[in-house]
């Protein structure tokens, strides 16, 4: 099979990429209009500036939205212009002219490769810093202040050192019933207990009030008591006040570091970082699968015309996005590890693509 890009390939690539970005443009305009109408009261009430709304929120919202609904845009692009080619009997003419169906797919997959690389680049380099600005704006002008409602917080700071808080108040960064234990094997080496612990932003440490220290020394158990003392540990108020979606603003290295830290601490919120990490790679790869499904579906001329193919494409693309979101529930429920759960939609739709390819007219 000749893989040199010819005039027909350039024509298909141009149509695919052009329709893809046109679909993005149309949907972005519609979504922004609806989003503004929904959030305008928050913007006015909390005093958001026009510059902030445009450049801090919506300018950084666009790449996030583009990538989140990338499967939809790929499907619409493929279905739309391929159905148009089929309705004009152009695909029939290509196949009759000696172009095999496999060779016809070549420019489609080249286009899918461009889109996949584009999506992956957004995921790794553009969206994380854009999300950081967008989420900061959202926290300030749209959402209410985050409140940590967790109780009985148990964390391992590093091997052998554990911290416990009965509760943590996000409003004043105060923990109640604070305990810091150092354990060697099955023996408690030291235990620091305090009625309250307040995070000191300036000192980057904790201020403990009404504390007791029990330490195993050479002469046996040593107990000391005081009204207040300072301590610095590998845990800050920021760690406790972190929203679950803040992982969207972390780059790949930061995600890996966060996953490693949260696993060591036994932090249940590690699944959010794991889901984010694997989604960034699974989503771009879907461009190849959805392209094959789209071509296989729309390469045949139908009585219903383009509308029928677009309807089928919308159903399949939305079902893929829904299934991708639903697969995250397998992670939260502990049924599947993140790397499997986030790739299950691609595996399932790859089987659908293989079936549709087999029955497609060749």
PyMOL commands that set and color helices and strands:
alter all, ss='L'
color gray80, all
select helices_A, chain A and resi 7-45+50-68+70-87+90-96+101-141+237-240+244-249+252-265+270-298+305-332+338-359
alter helices_A, ss='H'
color red, helices_A
select strands_A, chain A and resi 151-158+161-169+174-184+187-200+205-217+220-231
alter strands_A, ss='S'
color yellow, strands_A
deselect
rebuild
show_as cartoon
